């Protein structure tokens, strides 16, 4: 008989009960990371990121999902936190505009690294 089941008899009626099973649950492997993004003061063509010479509105894209913060508007330096079970990511750094967004940089970066992604330098800890 399977060790997880047990037959018992109550007042002459047989009842099948299921013994409690212990299940090992894997520890949560999602970690919290901080990313620091530094953007060059101009686009590759030497022009400002936004109209009137304003700094970019930085948006972070991790594996296709976009993240933004009010602290990352009109600035060349942005700091965000995110959680992930991974230790390496494909990132996109974007200047969010009213019209067409500008790609600041894209590429692979891993934890405890500083990476140059075109017009941005990214540090993940």
Protein Blocks (a to p, Z undefined) as FASTA:
>chain_A
ZZkbccddeehiacdddddddddddddfbdcddddddddfbdfkopafbghhiacddddd
eehiacddfklgoiabdcdddddfbfbdcdddddddfklccdfbgcdddehiacdehjac
cddZZ
